[in-house]
Amino acid sequence: GGTVYTLSDTTNELFQATTKEFGGRYEYTHHSDDSVFVLNFRMKNSARFNWRKNKTNTAVFKLNTAPVWDINVEAGATKLDFDLTKFKIRKLEIDGGAAAFHVKLGEPLEATRLNVETGASEVTIAIPENAACSIETDTGLSSKKFDGFNKTGDNKYETAGFRKADKKIYIHMSGGISDFKVNRY
């Protein structure tokens, strides 16, 4: 909570994080589970909420481009800006409260899955112009704007040619009072 998270750059290491902490502390742990390496980065104790200029907790992440990544984000009052265009993303899970989530995906793998569950948040997802994508929503009182998508059923949207594409992005969005946008770049 009370943190700005940024990810856009690469590293030769598996993972790298640089933090500025004005309230709370971060903890990084990892373990190996067969051929899967699991990284955990979390706030160790409660943060004092402080959004003043130059007094906001920040965490800047860098990832290695070689692995296929599954990313799970659980955040409260947060601003998240992830440019994932340089990385192979298999799954991205975002579970957030009152937050602003901005995610830019790169070319999909055979199947790239994005699941977003929020309370009162602003969620903007950018996908490549030529990517085949399907969106399913359960959005309550939320607004939604999906540029370049055709409505295919109740709360279902697809890009043209989705069903015939070899590589696809699947997005599921659910939220109470949120603002959901998916645009193409």
N, CA and C atoms as an extended XYZ file, in Angstrom:
555
Properties=species:S:1:pos:R:3:atomname:S:1:resname:S:1:resid:I:1 pbc="F F F"
N         0.810       -1.198        0.000 N   GLY     1
C         0.000        0.000        0.000 CA  GLY     1
C         0.845        1.249        0.000 C   GLY     1
N         0.292        2.327       -0.494 N   GLY     2
C         0.959        3.613       -0.495 CA  GLY     2
C         2.271        3.622       -1.250 C   GLY     2
N         2.354        2.889       -2.351 N   THR     3
C         3.604        2.748       -3.087 CA  THR     3
C         3.363        2.917       -4.578 C   THR     3
N         4.364        3.480       -5.264 N   VAL     4
C         4.368        3.547       -6.717 CA  VAL     4
C         5.307        2.449       -7.203 C   VAL     4
N         4.785        1.506       -7.978 N   TYR     5
C         5.560        0.392       -8.520 CA  TYR     5
C         5.777        0.610      -10.014 C   TYR     5
N         7.016        0.465      -10.444 N   THR     6
C         7.350        0.654      -11.857 CA  THR     6
C         8.175       -0.534      -12.339 C   THR     6
N         7.868       -1.015      -13.535 N   LEU     7
C         8.645       -2.077      -14.161 CA  LEU     7
C         8.680       -1.785      -15.651 C   LEU     7
N         9.873       -1.620      -16.210 N   SER     8
C         9.985       -1.436      -17.652 CA  SER     8
C        11.352       -1.810      -18.170 C   SER     8
N        12.317       -1.929      -17.287 N   ASP     9
C        13.686       -2.130      -17.724 CA  ASP     9
C        14.121       -3.577      -17.504 C   ASP     9
N        15.230       -3.929      -18.125 N   THR    10
C        15.749       -5.295      -18.056 CA  THR    10
C        17.014       -5.331      -17.203 C   THR    10
N        17.389       -6.553      -16.827 N   THR    11
C        18.612       -6.794      -16.087 CA  THR    11
C        19.183       -8.140      -16.529 C   THR    11
N        20.501       -8.305      -16.385 N   ASN    12
C        21.124       -9.603      -16.655 CA  ASN    12
C        20.892      -10.568      -15.505 C   ASN    12
N        20.558      -10.018      -14.325 N   GLU    13
C        20.177      -10.856      -13.199 CA  GLU    13
C        18.745      -11.331      -13.441 C   GLU    13
N        18.266      -12.239      -12.621 N   LEU    14
C        16.894      -12.700      -12.779 CA  LEU    14
C        15.904      -11.591      -12.434 C   LEU    14
N        16.173      -10.876      -11.349 N   PHE    15
C        15.258       -9.863      -10.821 CA  PHE    15
C        16.077       -8.819      -10.089 C   PHE    15
N        15.635       -7.581      -10.158 N   GLN    16
C        16.298       -6.517       -9.438 CA  GLN    16
C        15.242       -5.517       -8.977 C   GLN    16
N        15.387       -4.989       -7.770 N   ALA    17
C        14.452       -3.984       -7.254 CA  ALA    17
C        15.230       -2.898       -6.527 C   ALA    17
N        14.816       -1.671       -6.768 N   THR    18
C        15.361       -0.522       -6.061 CA  THR    18
C        14.192        0.155       -5.376 C   THR    18
N        14.319        0.421       -4.079 N   THR    19
C        13.196        0.991       -3.336 CA  THR    19
C        13.596        2.278       -2.628 C   THR    19
N        12.600        3.124       -2.423 N   LYS    20
C        12.701        4.274       -1.520 CA  LYS    20
C        11.552        4.113       -0.542 C   LYS    20
N        11.891        4.095        0.737 N   GLU    21
C        10.900        3.786        1.758 CA  GLU    21
C        10.762        4.953        2.734 C   GLU    21
N         9.559        5.494        2.820 N   PHE    22
C         9.282        6.561        3.779 CA  PHE    22
C         8.330        6.085        4.868 C   PHE    22
N         7.790        4.906        4.716 N   GLY    23
C         6.917        4.281        5.696 CA  GLY    23
C         6.817        2.822        5.319 C   GLY    23
N         7.039        1.933        6.257 N   GLY    24
C         7.018        0.510        5.949 CA  GLY    24
C         8.366        0.057        5.430 C   GLY    24
N         8.540       -1.232        5.312 N   ARG    25
C         9.764       -1.830        4.783 CA  ARG    25
C         9.385       -2.939        3.815 C   ARG    25
N        10.266       -3.202        2.854 N   TYR    26
C        10.025       -4.252        1.868 CA  TYR    26
C        10.874       -5.467        2.191 C   TYR    26
N        10.353       -6.606        1.809 N   GLU    27
C        11.036       -7.864        2.051 CA  GLU    27
C        11.076       -8.644        0.744 C   GLU    27
N        12.248       -9.169        0.414 N   TYR    28
C        12.426       -9.974       -0.784 CA  TYR    28
C        12.849      -11.369       -0.369 C   TYR    28
N        12.107      -12.375       -0.811 N   THR    29
C        12.470      -13.766       -0.557 CA  THR    29
C        12.353      -14.534       -1.868 C   THR    29
N        12.982      -15.693       -1.906 N   HIS    30
C        12.876      -16.541       -3.098 CA  HIS    30
C        13.120      -17.995       -2.708 C   HIS    30
N        12.586      -18.877       -3.546 N   HIS    31
C        12.833      -20.303       -3.380 CA  HIS    31
C        12.627      -20.986       -4.726 C   HIS    31
N        13.171      -22.171       -4.825 N   SER    32
C        13.043      -22.943       -6.055 CA  SER    32
C        12.085      -24.094       -5.811 C   SER    32
N        11.208      -24.310       -6.769 N   ASP    33
C        10.220      -25.381       -6.694 CA  ASP    33
C        10.330      -26.177       -7.983 C   ASP    33
N        11.144      -27.237       -7.979 N   ASP    34
C        11.499      -27.995       -9.179 CA  ASP    34
C        12.157      -27.062      -10.184 C   ASP    34
N        11.574      -26.895      -11.350 N   SER    35
C        12.168      -26.043      -12.376 CA  SER    35
C        11.626      -24.616      -12.331 C   SER    35
N        10.836      -24.313      -11.300 N   VAL    36
C        10.243      -22.984      -11.171 CA  VAL    36
C        10.939      -22.220      -10.045 C   VAL    36
N        11.377      -21.016      -10.361 N   PHE    37
C        11.990      -20.150       -9.364 CA  PHE    37
C        10.942      -19.130       -8.945 C   PHE    37
N        10.649      -19.040       -7.652 N   VAL    38
C         9.595      -18.169       -7.138 CA  VAL    38
C        10.230      -16.994       -6.400 C   VAL    38
N         9.881      -15.772       -6.834 N   LEU    39
C        10.344      -14.542       -6.200 CA  LEU    39
C         9.183      -13.904       -5.469 C   LEU    39
N         9.394      -13.466       -4.249 N   ASN    40
C         8.360      -12.749       -3.494 CA  ASN    40
C         8.923      -11.409       -3.062 C   ASN    40
N         8.201      -10.362       -3.400 N   PHE    41
C         8.565       -9.010       -2.988 CA  PHE    41
C         7.331       -8.426       -2.332 C   PHE    41
N         7.424       -8.096       -1.058 N   ARG    42
C         6.228       -7.618       -0.373 CA  ARG    42
C         6.601       -6.600        0.694 C   ARG    42
N         5.577       -5.854        1.112 N   MET    43
C         5.759       -4.918        2.202 CA  MET    43
C         5.743       -5.720        3.499 C   MET    43
N         6.775       -5.560        4.291 N   LYS    44
C         6.929       -6.348        5.514 CA  LYS    44
C         5.990       -5.877        6.617 C   LYS    44
N         5.797       -4.579        6.734 N   ASN    45
C         4.887       -4.058        7.747 CA  ASN    45
C         4.093       -2.908        7.140 C   ASN    45
N         3.109       -2.445        7.836 N   SER    46
C         2.216       -1.422        7.306 CA  SER    46
C         2.954       -0.128        7.013 C   SER    46
N         2.547        0.472        5.910 N   ALA    47
C         3.139        1.745        5.522 CA  ALA    47
C         2.298        2.886        6.064 C   ALA    47
N         2.967        3.949        6.421 N   ARG    48
C         2.240        5.179        6.702 CA  ARG    48
C         1.914        5.792        5.356 C   ARG    48
N         0.698        6.165        5.178 N   PHE    49
C         0.233        6.670        3.898 CA  PHE    49
C         0.740        8.079        3.680 C   PHE    49
N         1.481        8.323        2.590 N   ASN    50
C         2.052        9.633        2.342 CA  ASN    50
C         2.241        9.814        0.842 C   ASN    50
N         1.364       10.559        0.188 N   TRP    51
C         1.453       10.762       -1.261 CA  TRP    51
C         2.108       12.102       -1.608 C   TRP    51
N         2.735       12.772       -0.645 N   ARG    52
C         3.361       14.059       -0.948 CA  ARG    52
C         4.571       13.865       -1.855 C   ARG    52
N         4.813       14.876       -2.665 N   LYS    53
C         5.942       14.841       -3.591 CA  LYS    53
C         7.227       14.535       -2.826 C   LYS    53
N         8.026       13.644       -3.378 N   ASN    54
C         9.314       13.231       -2.818 CA  ASN    54
C         9.198       12.514       -1.475 C   ASN    54
N         8.004       12.103       -1.074 N   LYS    55
C         7.833       11.369        0.177 CA  LYS    55
C         7.011       10.096       -0.028 C   LYS    55
N         6.866        9.654       -1.261 N   THR    56
C         6.075        8.465       -1.585 CA  THR    56
C         6.995        7.257       -1.679 C   THR    56
N         6.569        6.141       -1.096 N   ASN    57
C         7.308        4.891       -1.261 CA  ASN    57
C         7.349        4.543       -2.748 C   ASN    57
N         8.515        4.098       -3.222 N   THR    58
C         8.627        3.666       -4.614 CA  THR    58
C         9.393        2.356       -4.683 C   THR    58
N         9.035        1.564       -5.681 N   ALA    59
C         9.767        0.339       -5.977 CA  ALA    59
C         9.896        0.241       -7.488 C   ALA    59
N        11.139        0.200       -7.963 N   VAL    60
C        11.420        0.101       -9.392 CA  VAL    60
C        12.003       -1.291       -9.632 C   VAL    60
N        11.319       -2.055      -10.472 N   PHE    61
C        11.723       -3.429      -10.753 CA  PHE    61
C        12.388       -3.533      -12.115 C   PHE    61
N        13.285       -4.502      -12.225 N   LYS    62
C        13.868       -4.892      -13.506 CA  LYS    62
C        13.798       -6.419      -13.569 C   LYS    62
N        13.500       -6.948      -14.754 N   LEU    63
C        13.418       -8.396      -14.947 CA  LEU    63
C        14.353       -8.835      -16.060 C   LEU    63
N        14.733      -10.080      -16.021 N   ASN    64
C        15.486      -10.701      -17.094 CA  ASN    64
C        14.520      -11.045      -18.223 C   ASN    64
N        14.946      -10.925      -19.455 N   THR    65
C        14.059      -11.171      -20.596 CA  THR    65
C        13.971      -12.643      -20.991 C   THR    65
N        14.837      -13.491      -20.479 N   ALA    66
C        14.861      -14.895      -20.909 CA  ALA    66
C        13.691      -15.740      -20.375 C   ALA    66
N        13.336      -15.655      -19.088 N   PRO    67
C        12.278      -16.547      -18.577 CA  PRO    67
C        10.888      -16.178      -19.096 C   PRO    67
N         9.998      -17.149      -19.005 N   VAL    68
C         8.570      -16.888      -19.179 CA  VAL    68
C         8.061      -16.541      -17.788 C   VAL    68
N         7.373      -15.392      -17.674 N   TRP    69
C         6.989      -14.862      -16.370 CA  TRP    69
C         5.521      -15.070      -16.061 C   TRP    69
N         5.221      -15.468      -14.822 N   ASP    70
C         3.900      -15.399      -14.200 CA  ASP    70
C         4.045      -14.364      -13.096 C   ASP    70
N         3.248      -13.300      -13.146 N   ILE    71
C         3.363      -12.213      -12.184 CA  ILE    71
C         2.049      -12.092      -11.430 C   ILE    71
N         2.142      -12.038      -10.100 N   ASN    72
C         0.973      -11.895       -9.240 CA  ASN    72
C         1.149      -10.629       -8.407 C   ASN    72
N         0.236       -9.654       -8.593 N   VAL    73
C         0.297       -8.391       -7.867 CA  VAL    73
C        -0.900       -8.313       -6.928 C   VAL    73
N        -0.624       -8.121       -5.636 N   GLU    74
C        -1.671       -7.871       -4.648 CA  GLU    74
C        -1.326       -6.545       -4.003 C   GLU    74
N        -2.190       -5.534       -4.211 N   ALA    75
C        -1.846       -4.189       -3.755 CA  ALA    75
C        -3.082       -3.443       -3.285 C   ALA    75
N        -2.880       -2.563       -2.338 N   GLY    76
C        -3.964       -1.721       -1.851 CA  GLY    76
C        -3.946       -0.383       -2.559 C   GLY    76
N        -3.667        0.672       -1.811 N   ALA    77
C        -3.595        2.023       -2.367 CA  ALA    77
C        -2.258        2.152       -3.084 C   ALA    77
N        -2.305        1.978       -4.393 N   THR    78
C        -1.081        1.821       -5.170 CA  THR    78
C        -1.204        2.502       -6.512 C   THR    78
N        -0.062        2.898       -7.047 N   LYS    79
C         0.027        3.262       -8.452 CA  LYS    79
C         1.022        2.290       -9.069 C   LYS    79
N         0.601        1.604      -10.116 N   LEU    80
C         1.439        0.599      -10.755 CA  LEU    80
C         1.571        0.952      -12.224 C   LEU    80
N         2.803        0.989      -12.712 N   ASP    81
C         3.077        1.283      -14.114 CA  ASP    81
C         4.046        0.223      -14.620 C   ASP    81
N         3.512       -0.798      -15.314 N   PHE    82
C         4.313       -1.907      -15.824 CA  PHE    82
C         4.313       -1.884      -17.346 C   PHE    82
N         5.482       -1.669      -17.933 N   ASP    83
C         5.666       -1.814      -19.376 CA  ASP    83
C         6.308       -3.184      -19.583 C   ASP    83
N         5.509       -4.150      -19.988 N   LEU    84
C         5.959       -5.541      -20.096 CA  LEU    84
C         6.291       -5.937      -21.527 C   LEU    84
N         6.475       -4.976      -22.405 N   THR    85
C         6.685       -5.263      -23.831 CA  THR    85
C         7.972       -6.034      -24.095 C   THR    85
N         8.952       -5.962      -23.225 N   LYS    86
C        10.237       -6.640      -23.434 CA  LYS    86
C        10.262       -8.061      -22.867 C   LYS    86
N         9.155       -8.465      -22.203 N   PHE    87
C         9.165       -9.721      -21.459 CA  PHE    87
C         8.149      -10.720      -21.989 C   PHE    87
N         8.427      -12.005      -21.735 N   LYS    88
C         7.499      -13.081      -22.105 CA  LYS    88
C         6.569      -13.297      -20.912 C   LYS    88
N         5.326      -12.873      -21.069 N   ILE    89
C         4.364      -12.955      -19.972 CA  ILE    89
C         3.355      -14.059      -20.267 C   ILE    89
N         3.308      -15.059      -19.407 N   ARG    90
C         2.314      -16.120      -19.540 CA  ARG    90
C         1.044      -15.747      -18.771 C   ARG    90
N         1.250      -15.176      -17.558 N   LYS    91
C         0.095      -14.845      -16.731 CA  LYS    91
C         0.415      -13.619      -15.882 C   LYS    91
N        -0.564      -12.713      -15.815 N   LEU    92
C        -0.474      -11.550      -14.943 CA  LEU    92
C        -1.762      -11.471      -14.154 C   LEU    92
N        -1.639      -11.547      -12.823 N   GLU    93
C        -2.779      -11.457      -11.911 CA  GLU    93
C        -2.651      -10.150      -11.146 C   GLU    93
N        -3.694       -9.318      -11.180 N   ILE    94
C        -3.699       -8.071      -10.425 CA  ILE    94
C        -4.914       -8.076       -9.513 C   ILE    94
N        -4.665       -7.933       -8.215 N   ASP    95
C        -5.725       -7.864       -7.219 CA  ASP    95
C        -5.474       -6.588       -6.433 C   ASP    95
N        -6.371       -5.603       -6.592 N   GLY    96
C        -6.098       -4.319       -5.979 CA  GLY    96
C        -7.313       -3.633       -5.420 C   GLY    96
N        -7.052       -2.665       -4.582 N   GLY    97
C        -8.116       -1.869       -3.972 CA  GLY    97
C        -8.290       -0.557       -4.699 C   GLY    97
N        -8.082        0.542       -4.003 N   ALA    98
C        -8.180        1.876       -4.588 CA  ALA    98
C        -6.825        2.200       -5.209 C   ALA    98
N        -6.710        1.984       -6.510 N   ALA    99
C        -5.395        2.058       -7.141 CA  ALA    99
C        -5.503        2.515       -8.590 C   ALA    99
N        -4.339        2.781       -9.160 N   ALA   100
C        -4.234        3.064      -10.594 CA  ALA   100
C        -3.265        2.043      -11.169 C   ALA   100
N        -3.763        1.214      -12.085 N   PHE   101
C        -2.958        0.171      -12.712 CA  PHE   101
C        -2.828        0.478      -14.199 C   PHE   101
N        -1.595        0.616      -14.672 N   HIS   102
C        -1.317        0.857      -16.082 CA  HIS   102
C        -0.355       -0.236      -16.540 C   HIS   102
N        -0.817       -1.064      -17.485 N   VAL   103
C        -0.029       -2.196      -17.947 CA  VAL   103
C         0.025       -2.163      -19.467 C   VAL   103
N         1.236       -2.315      -20.000 N   LYS   104
C         1.420       -2.402      -21.451 CA  LYS   104
C         2.013       -3.769      -21.750 C   LYS   104
N         1.252       -4.593      -22.472 N   LEU   105
C         1.696       -5.939      -22.826 CA  LEU   105
C         2.401       -5.927      -24.178 C   LEU   105
N         3.319       -6.864      -24.354 N   GLY   106
C         3.972       -7.065      -25.638 CA  GLY   106
C         3.254       -8.148      -26.413 C   GLY   106
N         3.921       -8.682      -27.408 N   GLU   107
C         3.341       -9.759      -28.216 CA  GLU   107
C         3.020      -10.947      -27.316 C   GLU   107
N         1.856      -11.558      -27.515 N   PRO   108
C         1.468      -12.678      -26.645 CA  PRO   108
C         2.271      -13.943      -26.930 C   PRO   108
N         2.328      -14.793      -25.930 N   LEU   109
C         2.806      -16.154      -26.129 CA  LEU   109
C         1.659      -16.902      -26.799 C   LEU   109
N         1.713      -18.221      -26.841 N   GLU   110
C         0.583      -18.965      -27.393 CA  GLU   110
C        -0.696      -18.548      -26.679 C   GLU   110
N        -0.621      -18.425      -25.360 N   ALA   111
C        -1.732      -17.889      -24.563 CA  ALA   111
C        -1.141      -17.022      -23.460 C   ALA   111
N        -1.503      -15.747      -23.463 N   THR   112
C        -1.136      -14.830      -22.396 CA  THR   112
C        -2.418      -14.462      -21.673 C   THR   112
N        -2.425      -14.652      -20.343 N   ARG   113
C        -3.647      -14.426      -19.559 CA  ARG   113
C        -3.436      -13.296      -18.556 C   ARG   113
N        -4.425      -12.409      -18.528 N   LEU   114
C        -4.413      -11.281      -17.602 CA  LEU   114
C        -5.724      -11.280      -16.844 C   LEU   114
N        -5.641      -11.359      -15.512 N   ASN   115
C        -6.822      -11.338      -14.663 CA  ASN   115
C        -6.708      -10.140      -13.724 C   ASN   115
N        -7.726       -9.260      -13.754 N   VAL   116
C        -7.715       -8.053      -12.942 CA  VAL   116
C        -8.953       -8.054      -12.050 C   VAL   116
N        -8.743       -7.938      -10.732 N   GLU   117
C        -9.845       -7.819       -9.764 CA  GLU   117
C        -9.565       -6.592       -8.922 C   GLU   117
N       -10.498       -5.623       -8.939 N   THR   118
C       -10.267       -4.373       -8.234 CA  THR   118
C       -11.499       -3.925       -7.468 C   THR   118
N       -11.291       -2.974       -6.603 N   GLY   119
C       -12.387       -2.323       -5.892 CA  GLY   119
C       -12.764       -1.052       -6.627 C   GLY   119
N       -12.166        0.053       -6.220 N   ALA   120
C       -12.387        1.354       -6.867 CA  ALA   120
C       -11.064        1.778       -7.480 C   ALA   120
N       -10.833        1.374       -8.724 N   SER   121
C        -9.539        1.596       -9.355 CA  SER   121
C        -9.681        2.089      -10.779 C   SER   121
N        -8.581        2.629      -11.274 N   GLU   122
C        -8.451        2.963      -12.689 CA  GLU   122
C        -7.514        1.928      -13.293 C   GLU   122
N        -7.988        1.212      -14.313 N   VAL   123
C        -7.198        0.152      -14.931 CA  VAL   123
C        -7.099        0.439      -16.423 C   VAL   123
N        -5.866        0.583      -16.913 N   THR   124
C        -5.639        0.789      -18.339 CA  THR   124
C        -4.663       -0.277      -18.818 C   THR   124
N        -5.101       -1.045      -19.803 N   ILE   125
C        -4.276       -2.097      -20.396 CA  ILE   125
C        -4.034       -1.719      -21.855 C   ILE   125
N        -2.789       -1.771      -22.292 N   ALA   126
C        -2.441       -1.522      -23.691 CA  ALA   126
C        -1.922       -2.822      -24.282 C   ALA   126
N        -2.439       -3.168      -25.467 N   ILE   127
C        -2.003       -4.390      -26.158 CA  ILE   127
C        -1.550       -4.008      -27.566 C   ILE   127
N        -0.684       -4.815      -28.192 N   PRO   128
C        -0.253       -4.508      -29.553 CA  PRO   128
C        -1.441       -4.468      -30.524 C   PRO   128
N        -1.351       -3.592      -31.507 N   GLU   129
C        -2.414       -3.402      -32.504 CA  GLU   129
C        -2.788       -4.713      -33.194 C   GLU   129
N        -1.799       -5.559      -33.473 N   ASN   130
C        -2.067       -6.794      -34.223 CA  ASN   130
C        -2.327       -8.010      -33.328 C   ASN   130
N        -2.374       -7.835      -32.018 N   ALA   131
C        -2.585       -8.969      -31.110 CA  ALA   131
C        -4.053       -9.382      -31.077 C   ALA   131
N        -4.288      -10.687      -31.127 N   ALA   132
C        -5.641      -11.228      -30.970 CA  ALA   132
C        -5.971      -11.234      -29.486 C   ALA   132
N        -7.124      -10.693      -29.125 N   CYS   133
C        -7.439      -10.531      -27.707 CA  CYS   133
C        -8.921      -10.744      -27.453 C   CYS   133
N        -9.222      -11.371      -26.317 N   SER   134
C       -10.581      -11.576      -25.847 CA  SER   134
C       -10.692      -10.968      -24.455 C   SER   134
N       -11.797      -10.263      -24.200 N   ILE   135
C       -12.040       -9.666      -22.887 CA  ILE   135
C       -13.363      -10.195      -22.352 C   ILE   135
N       -13.339      -10.601      -21.092 N   GLU   136
C       -14.561      -10.983      -20.385 CA  GLU   136
C       -14.633      -10.122      -19.127 C   GLU   136
N       -15.820       -9.565      -18.847 N   THR   137
C       -15.934       -8.648      -17.720 CA  THR   137
C       -17.032       -9.056      -16.750 C   THR   137
N       -16.836       -8.675      -15.519 N   ASP   138
C       -17.830       -8.751      -14.451 CA  ASP   138
C       -17.599       -7.478      -13.647 C   ASP   138
N       -18.194       -6.375      -14.121 N   THR   139
C       -17.731       -5.073      -13.676 CA  THR   139
C       -18.705       -4.263      -12.831 C   THR   139
N       -19.822       -4.785      -12.447 N   GLY   140
C       -20.721       -4.062      -11.553 CA  GLY   140
C       -21.031       -2.664      -12.045 C   GLY   140
N       -20.708       -1.664      -11.246 N   LEU   141
C       -20.975       -0.272      -11.590 CA  LEU   141
C       -19.794        0.394      -12.291 C   LEU   141
N       -18.877       -0.380      -12.794 N   SER   142
C       -17.672        0.151      -13.422 CA  SER   142
C       -17.935        0.607      -14.842 C   SER   142
N       -17.103        1.546      -15.293 N   SER   143
C       -17.150        1.948      -16.702 CA  SER   143
C       -16.132        1.115      -17.468 C   SER   143
N       -16.372        0.956      -18.754 N   LYS   144
C       -15.433        0.192      -19.567 CA  LYS   144
C       -15.384        0.776      -20.976 C   LYS   144
N       -14.179        0.799      -21.509 N   LYS   145
C       -13.947        1.296      -22.859 CA  LYS   145
C       -12.890        0.405      -23.496 C   LYS   145
N       -13.283       -0.297      -24.554 N   PHE   146
C       -12.398       -1.249      -25.210 CA  PHE   146
C       -12.268       -0.880      -26.681 C   PHE   146
N       -11.291       -0.056      -27.015 N   ASP   147
C       -11.081        0.405      -28.388 CA  ASP   147
C       -10.618       -0.744      -29.281 C   ASP   147
N       -11.277       -0.891      -30.442 N   GLY   148
C       -10.888       -1.913      -31.408 CA  GLY   148
C       -11.424       -3.296      -31.116 C   GLY   148
N       -12.430       -3.407      -30.254 N   PHE   149
C       -13.023       -4.691      -29.898 CA  PHE   149
C       -14.474       -4.745      -30.347 C   PHE   149
N       -14.924       -5.927      -30.696 N   ASN   150
C       -16.321       -6.160      -31.049 CA  ASN   150
C       -16.998       -6.894      -29.895 C   ASN   150
N       -18.205       -6.469      -29.562 N   LYS   151
C       -18.967       -7.165      -28.520 CA  LYS   151
C       -19.474       -8.480      -29.113 C   LYS   151
N       -19.198       -9.593      -28.433 N   THR   152
C       -19.580      -10.913      -28.944 CA  THR   152
C       -20.618      -11.604      -28.065 C   THR   152
N       -20.975      -10.994      -26.961 N   GLY   153
C       -21.953      -11.572      -26.042 CA  GLY   153
C       -22.054      -10.706      -24.804 C   GLY   153
N       -22.839      -11.160      -23.837 N   ASP   154
C       -22.945      -10.426      -22.587 CA  ASP   154
C       -21.576      -10.354      -21.922 C   ASP   154
N       -21.064       -9.145      -21.782 N   ASN   155
C       -19.788       -8.910      -21.120 CA  ASN   155
C       -18.602       -9.598      -21.787 C   ASN   155
N       -18.688       -9.849      -23.107 N   LYS   156
C       -17.601      -10.488      -23.854 CA  LYS   156
C       -17.271       -9.662      -25.085 C   LYS   156
N       -15.957       -9.515      -25.332 N   TYR   157
C       -15.471       -8.683      -26.424 CA  TYR   157
C       -14.272       -9.379      -27.064 C   TYR   157
N       -14.101       -9.191      -28.385 N   GLU   158
C       -12.967       -9.797      -29.090 CA  GLU   158
C       -12.469       -8.863      -30.181 C   GLU   158
N       -11.188       -9.008      -30.495 N   THR   159
C       -10.652       -8.331      -31.666 CA  THR   159
C       -11.022       -9.150      -32.900 C   THR   159
N       -11.019       -8.513      -34.055 N   ALA   160
C       -11.301       -9.222      -35.309 CA  ALA   160
C       -10.266      -10.328      -35.507 C   ALA   160
N       -10.717      -11.507      -35.925 N   GLY   161
C        -9.831      -12.635      -36.193 CA  GLY   161
C        -9.339      -13.375      -34.966 C   GLY   161
N        -9.912      -13.093      -33.821 N   PHE   162
C        -9.441      -13.715      -32.582 CA  PHE   162
C        -9.483      -15.246      -32.649 C   PHE   162
N       -10.573      -15.789      -33.079 N   ARG   163
C       -10.748      -17.251      -33.036 CA  ARG   163
C        -9.749      -18.009      -33.907 C   ARG   163
N        -9.258      -17.388      -34.975 N   LYS   164
C        -8.335      -18.066      -35.886 CA  LYS   164
C        -6.867      -17.815      -35.547 C   LYS   164
N        -6.593      -16.935      -34.622 N   ALA   165
C        -5.208      -16.573      -34.296 CA  ALA   165
C        -4.492      -17.694      -33.550 C   ALA   165
N        -3.194      -17.829      -33.799 N   ASP   166
C        -2.370      -18.832      -33.116 CA  ASP   166
C        -1.958      -18.378      -31.715 C   ASP   166
N        -1.722      -17.074      -31.556 N   LYS   167
C        -1.303      -16.515      -30.270 CA  LYS   167
C        -2.369      -15.539      -29.810 C   LYS   167
N        -2.759      -15.660      -28.518 N   LYS   168
C        -3.896      -14.886      -28.030 CA  LYS   168
C        -3.647      -14.322      -26.642 C   LYS   168
N        -4.280      -13.182      -26.410 N   ILE   169
C        -4.317      -12.582      -25.078 CA  ILE   169
C        -5.745      -12.742      -24.556 C   ILE   169
N        -5.861      -13.273      -23.337 N   TYR   170
C        -7.155      -13.432      -22.674 CA  TYR   170
C        -7.167      -12.495      -21.465 C   TYR   170
N        -8.149      -11.604      -21.413 N   ILE   171
C        -8.256      -10.667      -20.303 CA  ILE   171
C        -9.586      -10.887      -19.596 C   ILE   171
N        -9.516      -11.009      -18.274 N   HIS   172
C       -10.729      -11.058      -17.455 CA  HIS   172
C       -10.645       -9.914      -16.463 C   HIS   172
N       -11.701       -9.088      -16.419 N   MET   173
C       -11.723       -7.939      -15.519 CA  MET   173
C       -12.953       -8.004      -14.634 C   MET   173
N       -12.758       -7.818      -13.338 N   SER   174
C       -13.899       -7.723      -12.437 CA  SER   174
C       -13.613       -6.618      -11.426 C   SER   174
N       -14.669       -5.894      -11.092 N   GLY   175
C       -14.480       -4.799      -10.146 CA  GLY   175
C       -15.796       -4.163       -9.774 C   GLY   175
N       -15.798       -3.503       -8.656 N   GLY   176
C       -16.992       -2.838       -8.149 CA  GLY   176
C       -17.242       -1.520       -8.847 C   GLY   176
N       -16.488       -0.515       -8.472 N   ILE   177
C       -16.634        0.819       -9.047 CA  ILE   177
C       -15.275        1.204       -9.614 C   ILE   177
N       -14.966        0.713      -10.786 N   SER   178
C       -13.671        0.960      -11.401 CA  SER   178
C       -13.847        1.509      -12.802 C   SER   178
N       -12.753        1.965      -13.361 N   ASP   179
C       -12.722        2.472      -14.726 CA  ASP   179
C       -11.772        1.564      -15.502 C   ASP   179
N       -12.329        0.718      -16.386 N   PHE   180
C       -11.542       -0.243      -17.145 CA  PHE   180
C       -11.384        0.223      -18.586 C   PHE   180
N       -10.139        0.236      -19.064 N   LYS   181
C        -9.862        0.592      -20.462 CA  LYS   181
C        -8.867       -0.398      -21.032 C   LYS   181
N        -9.120       -0.816      -22.276 N   VAL   182
C        -8.141       -1.593      -23.022 CA  VAL   182
C        -7.997       -0.878      -24.346 C   VAL   182
N        -6.755       -0.506      -24.677 N   ASN   183
C        -6.513        0.149      -25.964 CA  ASN   183
C        -5.389       -0.553      -26.675 C   ASN   183
N        -5.258       -0.223      -27.952 N   ARG   184
C        -4.270       -0.880      -28.802 CA  ARG   184
C        -3.244        0.148      -29.253 C   ARG   184
N        -1.999       -0.282      -29.306 N   TYR   185
C        -0.918        0.637      -29.711 CA  TYR   185
C        -0.206        0.103      -30.940 C   TYR   185
